């Protein structure tokens, strides 16, 4: 387990190095002055500019410049947004939790719908229900997320008026920012309208989370179906059957557990996919998350925000990958011997 | 193994419980208990400041003037007569040069998390508010840029000699000359009364700029929270000097995209929406209503008279003759506007029905161009404003229509547009050749059209972006202001309109209606004839099931008594 941890750690360090290199070079590739792209201080006076040049060691070699840039990042200084002139780290801390919350809820929905459906399809392998589930999965996977989002708003918000279409909570509720995860903040707050706020926030998350969940859910269907088919063909299942265990016992005690382990390692991979989907969905549903912020930064040519936002997001996704690797390794001792990562 | 199975079961049962609670959550009517006492207004943009003295933008006035502040006097009723507000009465001397205001003695300022007033409104507050504008050495004059566009355009500083404090609740304005629009200017959204005591507090803390960011006023609402580009939250001012507002909370949901505003309106996420699109769809719905008000405004096509070829009157006339106004009104305003004959709307008392209209005559336009020496035509720019305003709902489409019209007389048009603040800045620097813009009156006095739009003073510093300056025209306006005889004023303004129609510094296109959509449960007037909107009189109809829940605690109270 120690070598496994060390391997993952070194992988993490090198990937981060490459990522910072890319974001560092973006400052040179973007139009405008490099040091202003680094810091985001578009209105800097001459003396401030001189200080910035000094801080980022712009007169030294490119290697020293990179080291200075790295020091700034390690100190939590991601520069300031060109558009709002507030520190990017503050904006990220405020917005990233909303995206995590949305993605987690979507992931939960995708797993809760996708995995059981996949199992049902596998158990009824090559029967009508298997084919029906597979074609539904194919259909779901082919629908572009932005179109689905618009359809959902048109149908559920405008047509039926059941669910709200924008934001993560009605503006009437004042929830103090503590963790940034809306549901936790609501529970922590001492507002007299706590439970109204909670149900309002729940209603707000349903549509965007379901829209994001659709594509990963179809992938989970296919993954869990394949895993289950493989497990059901394994010799220990046949042995269990010959011992006289009934169908329910075989599925619930033996097959599901072994099939789930095969799926868990894909959850991390799906999470990256999910965050990408969430970015588009956040724009459609005006969700106050980092995805919408990043896309707005792109349209406003806010280079510092683009550069730092990409760094933070990719770093976050990479951490998720490593975490799922660890969970997988903890659950499945066989994987720890695997020497070359996933 | 058993543990895992248990987990799986418990997870699925938990989800079912969660889904059930979510679904019941949205069908429960009791969330209305908070929303019933609040209004969410989907507004079209972020205000630049919370002090209407500093800006003439409609968005800023909507978000600040009638919500946060009061003026000394206001316009009342259908005939727009002046009535008392913070001043309970006033007196004008016979020569019109001394105006004395007697203030109400029970007016309390907002109490907020950032300021607690210790005294009621008095003469010091009035003097503080106006001296900030007039006195260049005033501690707050330069705070937030030192520009007071409305007051600069009406030459307020040249008019007012001084403001005297007679006693705690009496103030006297001494004017250099008689000006019949002076009282009208004091009744606008811009002439608000700030708190002198708050100014003192900020000076002690050396945070002077907060006066316009964290406002303190006497209005029916006070500021609770503002997040740029996202929301403004107001609470009711419970010590308001009139009957307090009916709603407790007012939230501006800042939604610049017009389709987002429509979606939010249809999905009931906002109660009232500014500048709605899809009028037909809204009127079709039983739960929504569309209202409009013929505002005192004008949308126009202006020429930069300092740049060739538009320094030539003939070219301006030719271009104006070639534009089909009716087509613009049908397409851009969808018929919801009156065709403009001159800058003054027909609803104004000073409008002269004999004012000639230039009309649409491309053949004459072509011959005029030949006379002017442009027989081969030329290439020009049209600057189209990027935002939607009541006076011009879609400037880019309008520019395209004009482009089509002008092509027929051999003039090539390039359409240029910038982000709104950049657009205004570059326009004030005179980088344009022609532009599409408009004007909304701040008060019903006709001078508010003539002076800010086309006078020499506002071409130097103010809102005259045609840079047209005509001595005869200015003299007419001066004459009109120095008399109180309505018929005389009317004849001066008629002459001024005749000069505009001859010189054509700008082509007035339409006087539009301002539209607003709301849920049918929202009662009370919001749109005002001129100036910003007001939520003071707004309330929400209570739903039947909520009346019961509201009634119950009352009966319980009675029982305990």
Interface residues (C-beta under 8 A of the other chain):
Chain A: X84 X108 X112 X153 X157 X158 X161 X162 X163 X164 X165 X166 X167 X170 X171 X172 X173 X174 X193 X196 X198 X199 X200 X202 X203 X206 X252 X253 X254 X256 X257 X286 X288
Chain B: X1 X2 X4 X5 X8 X11 X12 X15 X21 X22 X24 X25 X26 X28 X30 X31 X33 X34 X35 X38 X40 X224 X225 X228 X230 X231 X233 X249 X251 X253 X255 X260 X263 X264 X266 X267 X268 X269
